[in-house]
Amino acid sequence: MNYFSSDFTLGILGGGQLGKMLLTETRKFDLKTFVLDPSAEAPGQFGCNRFFQGDLMDFDTVYHFGKQVDLLTLEIENVNLEALEQLENEGLKVYPSVQTLKLIQNKGTQKDFYQKHQIPTSAHQRFSDLNALQAAVTSSAVKMPFVWKAARFGYDGNGVKIVRNSENLNALPDTECIAEQLVPFTHELAVIVARSASGEVKTYPVVEMEFHPEANQVEYVICPARIPEDIAQKATQIALQVSTAFAHVGLLAVEMFLTADGAIYVNEVAPRPHNSGHYSIEASYTSQFENHLRAILGLPLGNTQSKVAGVMVNLVGAEGYSGEVVYENIEKIMTLDGVTPHIYGKKQTRPFRKMGHVTIVHPSMNQARKTAEEVKKTIRVISKK
């Protein structure tokens, strides 16, 4: 099929920052794109050929959108699976598939999947609601401390809490959830696997993620990870094991914990472009977004190796500021060599909301990490007074 400069239409469910960055690559290839997102101010509305506002969880909205495109992909897992299944049954290619999404969309199902396929992961228990979890704690079937995760609709640190005492437990929302055993990790790692519709598979280098202690959001992504080569190879092999088990098409970001004794546990996955791969826009031969397109179109995958060391700094809304956004001192960071800011186009900021990121590239990882620290201290995402 001729995808380029033709009538072929790619549909994208979700028009947030991931959709916006994916659209940059479709513009490069002159792919016609339709985007569906619930927000009238979605950042992805400006890079597509047609933008549709609508609920991603509504059957009719998703189904009728899918009937207008030749292939459907997504930037967020929280979409109506019944509509996608109907579209698949009618012959539309949907990547990742409904089968893959059913295994990933619910974190309890996802954790069960790892156990079934003998993929190393932390011990967990599933609960239908808060009362069931509280009863398990009372009977000592679940012991504190533990990690609580909402089974559905978590994002950017929302839906994840460490429960250390009864006060933490009673403050949890009443929803389906899982309780995970705490892993005494030393590093949080991620590997992005690109799997083509034609069967070709490539992996990006292992990255290291540093998290904000309060918001549970990634502050820095460091590529390559500062770990021994044998550990990097082990992490890559586990990511490939996970990818093979899910049989996905497109990207799969595999997040993992590394412990002091060298054990690696899979935390969770995302079947789409991911925050841990943003560095690849500047630092890699082929960005994660381009390889996602190549994969779902069945085209040859691009080189996933890095040209240079890369560090990504997330730009999130500063505490104490809500309203029309201002990027304070952005001019100052742009005077630094190897620094590229990416502004997502969200007009309103609030504490810890992802508003953009900055990539720092340098031949020396030490220098890249040093510059990243300077960027983090200099720029602030605040609101107008």
C-alpha positions as CSV (number, residue, x, y, z in Angstrom):
1,M,0.0,0.0,0.0
2,N,1.1,3.5,-0.7
3,Y,1.0,5.3,2.6
4,F,2.8,8.5,1.6
5,S,1.1,11.5,-0.1
6,S,-1.9,9.4,-0.8
7,D,-5.5,9.0,0.4
8,F,-4.5,6.5,3.2
9,T,-5.7,7.8,6.5
10,L,-4.2,7.0,9.9
11,G,-6.5,7.4,12.9
12,I,-5.0,8.3,16.3
13,L,-7.0,7.9,19.5
14,G,-5.8,10.6,21.8
15,G,-4.4,14.1,21.0
16,G,-2.2,14.8,24.0
17,Q,1.5,15.4,23.9
18,L,2.3,11.9,22.7
19,G,-0.2,12.3,19.8
20,K,1.4,15.7,19.0
21,M,4.9,14.3,18.8
22,L,3.7,11.4,16.8
23,L,2.1,13.8,14.4
24,T,5.4,15.5,13.8
25,E,6.6,12.3,12.2
26,T,3.5,11.9,10.1
27,R,4.0,15.4,8.7
28,K,7.5,14.3,7.7
29,F,6.1,11.4,5.8
30,D,3.0,13.3,4.5
31,L,0.6,10.8,6.1
32,K,-3.0,11.9,6.3
33,T,-4.2,11.8,9.9
34,F,-7.4,12.0,11.9
35,V,-7.3,12.6,15.6
36,L,-10.0,12.0,18.3
37,D,-9.6,13.5,21.7
38,P,-12.1,14.6,24.4
39,S,-10.5,18.1,24.9
40,A,-11.2,21.0,22.6
41,E,-7.7,22.2,23.5
42,A,-5.9,19.0,22.8
43,P,-2.3,19.7,21.7
44,G,-2.6,17.3,18.8
45,Q,-5.4,19.1,17.0
46,F,-3.0,21.4,15.1
47,G,-0.8,18.7,13.5
48,C,-3.5,16.5,12.0
49,N,-5.6,16.8,8.9
50,R,-8.9,16.5,10.8
51,F,-9.6,16.8,14.5
52,F,-12.6,15.3,16.2
53,Q,-13.7,16.1,19.7
54,G,-15.3,13.2,21.6
55,D,-15.2,10.7,24.4
56,L,-12.6,7.9,24.0
57,M,-14.6,5.6,26.3
58,D,-17.9,6.0,24.3
59,F,-18.7,3.1,22.0
60,D,-20.4,5.1,19.2
61,T,-17.8,7.9,19.2
62,V,-14.9,5.5,18.8
63,Y,-16.6,3.2,16.4
64,H,-17.7,6.0,14.0
65,F,-14.3,7.6,14.2
66,G,-12.7,4.2,13.3
67,K,-15.0,3.8,10.2
68,Q,-13.4,6.9,8.7
69,V,-9.8,5.7,8.7
70,D,-7.7,2.9,7.2
71,L,-5.6,2.0,10.3
72,L,-6.1,2.9,13.9
73,T,-3.5,3.5,16.6
74,L,-3.5,5.2,20.0
75,E,-1.6,7.3,22.4
76,I,-3.5,6.2,25.5
77,E,-4.8,2.8,26.7
78,N,-8.1,4.1,28.2
79,V,-10.3,3.7,25.2
80,N,-13.5,1.8,24.5
81,L,-12.4,-1.8,23.7
82,E,-15.8,-3.0,22.6
83,A,-15.8,-0.4,19.8
84,L,-12.2,-1.4,18.8
85,E,-13.2,-5.1,18.8
86,Q,-16.2,-4.4,16.5
87,L,-13.9,-2.5,14.1
88,E,-11.4,-5.3,14.1
89,N,-14.2,-7.8,13.4
90,E,-15.1,-5.6,10.4
91,G,-11.6,-5.8,9.0
92,L,-9.9,-2.6,10.4
93,K,-6.3,-3.0,11.5
94,V,-6.0,-1.7,15.1
95,Y,-2.5,-1.5,16.6
96,P,-2.0,-2.4,19.4
97,S,-4.7,-5.0,19.0
98,V,-7.7,-5.4,21.3
99,Q,-6.3,-8.6,22.6
100,T,-3.1,-6.8,23.7
101,L,-5.1,-3.9,25.2
102,K,-7.3,-6.3,27.2
103,L,-4.3,-7.7,28.9
104,I,-2.8,-4.3,29.7
105,Q,-5.7,-1.9,30.3
106,N,-6.4,-3.5,33.8
107,K,-3.3,-3.6,36.0
108,G,-4.6,-6.6,37.8
109,T,-5.0,-8.5,34.6
110,Q,-1.6,-7.3,33.5
111,K,0.1,-8.6,36.7
112,D,-1.7,-12.0,36.4
113,F,-0.3,-12.2,32.8
114,Y,3.3,-11.8,34.0
115,Q,2.8,-14.6,36.5
116,K,1.2,-16.9,33.9
117,H,4.1,-16.3,31.5
118,Q,6.8,-16.7,34.2
119,I,7.9,-13.1,33.8
120,P,9.6,-11.8,37.0
121,T,7.4,-9.4,38.8
122,S,6.5,-8.4,42.4
123,A,3.9,-10.5,44.4
124,H,0.4,-9.0,44.3
125,Q,-3.2,-9.5,45.3
126,R,-6.3,-8.2,43.5
127,F,-9.3,-6.6,45.2
128,S,-12.7,-5.6,43.9
129,D,-13.0,-2.5,46.1
130,L,-11.5,-0.7,49.2
131,N,-13.6,-2.8,51.7
132,A,-12.1,-6.0,50.4
133,L,-8.6,-4.6,50.7
134,Q,-9.3,-3.3,54.2
135,A,-10.5,-6.7,55.2
136,A,-7.4,-8.3,53.9
137,V,-5.2,-6.0,55.9
138,T,-7.3,-6.6,59.0
139,S,-6.9,-10.4,58.6
140,S,-3.1,-9.9,57.9
141,A,-3.5,-11.4,54.4
142,V,-1.9,-8.1,53.2
143,K,0.8,-6.7,55.3
144,M,1.9,-3.0,55.4
145,P,3.8,-1.4,53.9
146,F,2.6,-2.2,50.4
147,V,2.1,-0.5,47.0
148,W,-1.6,0.3,46.2
149,K,-2.5,0.7,42.5
150,A,-5.8,1.5,41.0
151,A,-6.6,-1.2,38.4
152,R,-7.8,1.3,35.8
153,F,-7.2,4.9,34.7
154,G,-3.9,5.6,36.5
155,Y,-1.5,8.0,34.8
156,D,1.5,10.2,35.6
157,G,1.8,9.0,39.2
158,N,-2.0,9.2,39.8
159,G,-3.5,5.9,41.0
160,V,-0.3,4.7,42.8
161,K,0.2,5.1,46.6
162,I,2.5,3.5,49.2
163,V,0.4,2.4,52.1
164,R,2.4,2.5,55.4
165,N,-0.3,2.8,58.0
166,S,-4.1,2.8,58.6
167,E,-4.4,6.5,57.8
168,N,-2.9,5.9,54.3
169,L,-5.2,2.9,53.9
170,N,-8.4,4.7,54.8
171,A,-7.6,7.6,52.5
172,L,-7.6,5.4,49.4
173,P,-10.4,5.8,46.8
174,D,-13.0,3.0,46.7
175,T,-12.2,1.3,43.4
176,E,-10.9,-2.0,42.0
177,C,-7.2,-2.2,42.9
178,I,-4.1,-4.3,43.5
179,A,-1.8,-4.5,46.5
180,E,1.9,-5.1,45.5
181,Q,4.8,-6.2,47.6
182,L,7.3,-3.4,48.0
183,V,10.5,-4.0,45.9
184,P,13.7,-2.7,47.5
185,F,15.0,-1.4,44.2
186,T,18.2,0.6,43.5
187,H,17.3,1.7,40.0
188,E,14.1,2.0,37.9
189,L,14.8,1.0,34.3
190,A,12.9,0.9,31.0
191,V,13.3,-0.7,27.6
192,I,11.2,0.2,24.6
193,V,10.6,-2.6,22.2
194,A,9.5,-1.9,18.6
195,R,7.7,-4.8,17.0
196,S,6.6,-4.5,13.4
197,A,3.4,-5.8,11.8
198,S,5.8,-7.7,9.5
199,G,7.5,-9.4,12.5
200,E,10.7,-7.4,12.8
201,V,11.8,-6.6,16.4
202,K,14.3,-4.0,17.7
203,T,15.0,-2.6,21.2
204,Y,16.1,0.8,22.3
205,P,19.0,1.0,24.9
206,V,18.1,0.5,28.5
207,V,17.3,3.8,30.2
208,E,17.4,4.8,33.8
209,M,14.6,6.8,35.4
210,E,14.8,9.1,38.3
211,F,11.5,9.9,40.0
212,H,10.1,12.8,42.0
213,P,9.6,11.5,45.6
214,E,6.3,13.2,46.1
215,A,4.6,13.2,42.7
216,N,5.8,9.7,41.7
217,Q,6.6,11.2,38.3
218,V,9.7,10.8,36.2
219,E,12.0,13.8,36.6
220,Y,15.0,12.5,34.6
221,V,15.4,9.8,31.9
222,I,19.1,8.9,31.4
223,C,20.3,7.0,28.3
224,P,22.2,4.9,28.4
225,A,21.4,3.7,32.0
226,R,24.4,3.8,34.3
227,I,24.5,0.1,35.0
228,P,26.9,-2.8,34.1
229,E,26.6,-4.2,30.6
230,D,25.5,-7.7,31.9
231,I,22.6,-6.0,33.7
232,A,21.6,-4.1,30.6
233,Q,21.6,-7.3,28.6
234,K,19.5,-9.0,31.2
235,A,17.0,-6.1,31.2
236,T,16.8,-6.2,27.4
237,Q,16.2,-9.9,27.4
238,I,13.3,-9.6,29.9
239,A,11.8,-6.8,27.8
240,L,11.9,-9.0,24.7
241,Q,10.3,-11.9,26.7
242,V,7.5,-9.5,27.7
243,S,7.1,-8.3,24.1
244,T,6.9,-11.8,22.7
245,A,4.3,-12.8,25.3
246,F,2.1,-9.8,24.5
247,A,2.6,-10.2,20.7
248,H,2.0,-6.5,20.3
249,V,2.5,-4.4,17.1
250,G,4.0,-1.0,17.6
251,L,6.0,0.1,20.7
252,L,6.0,-1.5,24.1
253,A,7.6,0.4,26.9
254,V,8.7,-2.1,29.7
255,E,9.3,-0.5,33.1
256,M,11.4,-2.5,35.5
257,F,13.0,-2.5,39.0
258,L,16.6,-3.4,39.6
259,T,17.6,-4.6,43.1
260,A,21.0,-4.5,44.8
261,D,21.5,-8.2,44.2
262,G,21.0,-7.8,40.4
263,A,17.4,-9.1,40.3
264,I,15.0,-7.4,37.8
265,Y,11.3,-7.3,38.2
266,V,8.8,-6.0,35.6
267,N,6.7,-3.2,37.0
268,E,4.3,-2.4,34.2
269,V,4.1,-1.7,30.4
270,A,2.7,0.8,28.0
271,P,1.8,-0.3,24.4
272,R,2.6,3.1,22.8
273,P,5.2,5.8,22.7
274,H,6.3,6.5,26.3
275,N,7.9,9.2,28.4
276,S,11.0,7.1,28.8
277,G,11.6,7.4,25.1
278,H,11.3,11.1,24.6
279,Y,15.1,11.5,24.6
280,S,15.2,9.6,21.3
281,I,13.9,12.5,19.3
282,E,17.4,14.2,19.6
283,A,19.7,11.4,20.8
284,S,18.7,8.4,18.6
285,Y,19.1,7.6,14.9
286,T,15.4,6.9,14.8
287,S,13.0,8.4,17.3
288,Q,10.4,6.2,19.2
289,F,7.7,8.1,17.3
290,E,9.0,7.3,13.9
291,N,9.6,3.7,14.8
292,H,6.0,3.4,16.1
293,L,4.8,4.5,12.7
294,R,7.2,2.2,10.9
295,A,6.0,-0.7,13.0
296,I,2.3,-0.3,12.6
297,L,2.6,0.3,8.9
298,G,4.8,-2.8,8.5
299,L,7.7,-0.8,7.2
300,P,11.4,-1.6,8.0
301,L,12.3,-0.5,11.5
302,G,14.9,2.3,11.9
303,N,18.1,2.2,13.9
304,T,17.3,2.3,17.6
305,Q,20.8,3.0,18.8
306,S,21.9,6.4,20.2
307,K,24.1,8.9,18.4
308,V,25.0,10.6,21.6
309,A,24.3,10.4,25.4
310,G,20.9,11.8,26.2
311,V,19.1,13.0,29.3
312,M,15.4,14.1,29.4
313,V,14.0,16.4,32.0
314,N,10.2,16.5,32.5
315,L,8.7,20.0,32.7
316,V,5.8,19.9,35.2
317,G,3.7,22.6,36.8
318,A,5.3,24.1,39.8
319,E,3.6,23.7,43.2
320,G,1.5,26.6,44.2
321,Y,0.7,27.7,40.6
322,S,-2.5,27.1,38.6
323,G,-3.8,29.0,35.6
324,E,-2.4,30.4,32.3
325,V,1.0,28.9,31.9
326,V,4.4,30.8,31.8
327,Y,7.7,29.1,31.1
328,E,10.0,31.2,33.3
329,N,13.7,31.3,32.2
330,I,13.2,29.2,29.1
331,E,15.5,31.7,27.2
332,K,18.3,31.0,29.7
333,I,18.3,27.2,29.2
334,M,18.3,27.7,25.4
335,T,21.7,29.3,25.7
336,L,23.1,26.0,26.9
337,D,24.7,23.7,24.3
338,G,22.8,20.5,23.5
339,V,19.5,21.7,25.0
340,T,16.2,21.4,23.2
341,P,12.9,22.2,24.9
342,H,9.6,20.6,23.8
343,I,6.5,22.5,24.9
344,Y,3.3,20.5,24.7
345,G,0.8,23.2,24.0
346,K,-1.3,23.0,27.2
347,K,-2.5,26.4,28.0
348,Q,-3.3,25.8,31.7
349,T,-0.8,24.7,34.3
350,R,-1.4,23.1,37.7
351,P,1.0,21.4,40.2
352,F,2.8,18.4,38.7
353,R,0.9,18.6,35.4
354,K,3.2,17.5,32.5
355,M,3.7,20.6,30.4
356,G,6.7,19.7,28.3
357,H,10.2,18.2,28.5
358,V,13.8,19.2,27.7
359,T,16.3,17.0,26.1
360,I,20.0,17.4,26.7
361,V,22.6,15.7,24.5
362,H,26.3,15.5,24.8
363,P,29.1,13.0,24.0
364,S,29.8,12.8,27.7
365,M,27.0,11.4,29.9
366,N,28.5,13.1,32.9
367,Q,28.2,16.5,31.2
368,A,24.7,15.8,29.9
369,R,23.6,14.9,33.4
370,K,25.3,18.0,34.8
371,T,23.5,20.2,32.3
372,A,20.2,18.5,33.0
373,E,20.6,19.5,36.7
374,E,21.2,23.1,35.6
375,V,18.1,23.0,33.4
376,K,16.0,21.6,36.2
377,K,17.1,24.4,38.6
378,T,16.7,27.2,36.1
379,I,13.4,26.7,34.3
380,R,10.0,26.9,36.1
381,V,6.5,26.2,34.9
382,I,4.3,28.8,36.6
383,S,1.2,30.8,35.9
384,K,0.5,34.4,35.2
385,K,-0.1,36.5,38.2
